[in-house]
Structures are given as C-alpha cells and as structure tokens.
Amino acid sequence: MLSNGSQNPEFLSQGAFVSRFHLEQKRTERSRRSFVLMLLESARLLKAGSVGETRETILAALSKSIRETDVKGWYKHDLVVGVIFTEIGTASRECVANALSSKITAALSLNLSAEQVSQVDLSFYVFPEDWDGDGGRDPNAYANLVPNGNPKKISLFLKRSLDIAGSLLALLVGSPVFIAIALAIKLTSKGPVLFRQQRVGQSGHRFTFLKFRSMYVSNDPAIHREFVTRLISGLADPEGKNVYKLTDDPRVTRVGRFLRKTSLDELPQFINALRGEMSLVGPRPPIPYEVECYEIWHRRRLLEVKPGLTGLWQVTGRSKTKFDDMVRLDLQYARSWSLWLDIKILWRTPRAVLMGDGAY
C-alpha cells in the first residue's frame, strides 16, 4: 500500500505502517530484540502541497539517512512520518535515541533551512517498553503514543455507561447482602470489613483494589507470592492442578472460604467500577509483584483494556485455566471486544459463579 498524496512510493500508508508497527511490537515481546519507533512531526512542512515541495525534500532526506531494512511510512497522514529502526543491538536506550536524533537532524539540516528544521519535532520510543521496579509501566513514557487513535469512541462511551449503571444497580439492590457480609466478617474475626490492596490497572496505573476481607489480619503474603511465581513460570502446584488461585490457603477465615467459594468477596469492586478504575468486564488486575514475574508478552493484557470484575477466562475456565492460557483469553477479549461481547460475558457470569468450578 502506498501513501495517498505522496510522490514517494517507498513510504507506507498510515494503515499499513501502523499495522507493521503493531506486528513489530508483538515480535519484540517474544524475541526481546529491541526496535525504535521514530516520529517526525510537522503540521506545516508535511502537509500536501507545502511550499517548495518541502515535504518531498524531508521524505527524501529520511530515505537517504536510514537503512534499507528500516520501515518508513505515515504514522498520521500529512502530520507525522514514522520510521521503525529494527535490530538496534544492545546499546542503552539513551545512546540509541541520541545517535539516531543526531543522524536525522544532520540529514535534515543539509536539505532544509535552520528555520524549517526548527519546525520539525523528533521523538523516539524504544520497544519493548520500560516498566518500573515495582512491575508497573511508566505512565508518562508513552502517553502521546496512540497509533490507532480511538475508533470505538461511541462503544467505549456505552461501555462506561454500562459500568456506571450496572455498578449503581448492584450497589443499591445488593445493599442488604453487603450489610450481612459485613456483620459476618466483624463477628467472626478481628480486623476491617474491607480489604484494600494496590493493584496494577490499565497501562500500569495503580489503584486501590477493594474486596471483602476473607483472610486474617497481619498475614504473610510470602506464601501467595511464591505460589504466583511458580504459576507464572509454568510450574504446576504439588497436586499438578496448576490452578490460578491458591487452594487450602491457611490465611483464609471460615467466613472467608464461603465468600471466596461464592465470589461474594468481590462485590466491593463495583465501587472500583463506579470510580472508573475498573470495568464490569475485563482482565483481572494483578498485584505488582505478579507483574514482576511477567514475560514481556504477558504485559499486553494490562495495556489493551481496563481490568474487570469478570472476563472471558472467568466464564471459560476460571481458576483451572493455566496462566499463559488465561493471558491468551485476555488478549483474545481485547482483540474482539464489543459491547455485545461484554453483555454475553455478564450473562454467563452468574452461572460460572453458581457452579463454583475453579473457585477457592
């Protein structure tokens, strides 16, 4: 596919270039071989029919300054040109970005005036992306990188509306159940009614995750951390079930076991959904130390959509699904998401909860 309106047949159209960019992202997540996306932006100089054919001069200068194996095209037509530099080696991100910036700026300076060069903005993004030491993504590093735009604005608005309406209805109708659970927790064990925990949401943003407390207070998280590490690494539990939830957890109270078996401990997450931190449907939000154990491709489940109270894996295999399969189901949901799919998952969730298969 060629770029519309450009006389340079070497530059991919916006759709073809963005598709190639996404392919390179998936490839580097598996291979761990880094690549750089360079974006050259100038609303004035890249517009079709610019004075003195400046646009063609810029495109020609870029073509001469990059390798034949690099991919070039329109990131945003008539506004932003992109170049994908593949196989960049093992040098640090800063060194690579600085070297490429110097090279491209020098090439432009040979063909454009100083005033024109000042009207060009260069930005560089190295993939796979950096995540901080606690397992979360840097929320600012790629804040302006939105290659696909947002083609589902209306659907996303409807999804948010469904989250608000559904959460309000659940909180109002379920208020007697909330009160009964709170009393049962208070009367049988010491500690607060609600359990609060930091979780990793969409794009690595942290939020306070709410559940009814099902464990004794001041418990040691090491047992769960060790279990999660083994699970994500692909090692089955001693019984060979390889389930996603820890079974026979000694930290869980008698009331807590019932709450977990029936998934009633999850009810306060309607508050998270009402706040916009979660959705009714989406991947389950992990604990930061879980994300530390992720393979690079696992992280994509945190980038595509908001975390949810229920999801495709809950109504498919629940806790008996292996971790890699759970991630694949989350990615499948993100790729095929629609409002109708959310409704179907919500419809199937009560049956999955009542069956209790895989719940602990």
Helices and strands as residue ranges (DSSP letters): H 14-31, E 35-41, G 51-53, H 54-65, E 71-76, E 80-85, H 93-109, H 114-118, E 121-127, H 153-173, H 175-188, E 194-200, G 202-204, E 206-212, H 222-232, H 254-262, G 264-266, H 269-275, E 279-281, H 288-291, G 296-302, E 308-310, G 318-320, H 323-336, H 339-355
